[in-house]
Amino acid sequence: MNESLWNIDQVAAYLGVAVATIYTWRTKKYGPVGRRVGKHVRWDPQVVKDWFAAQPAEVA
């Protein structure tokens, strides 16, 4: 693993959403999968990037 694990603030910043959105997604089993490390949740940056890349592009 070349990068350190991301915390919720880093995931939210990368995806451009609020931290509260990440919490909501987790309760709905949506979004990139995070893993619990003790009492903290951490994300593998590559998993977050892969999840984002797999999302369908929408035309605004």
Secondary structure, DSSP 8 states (H G I E B T S, - for coil): --S--B-HHHHHHHHT--HHHHHHHHHTT-SS--EEETTEEEB-HHHHHHHHHHS-----
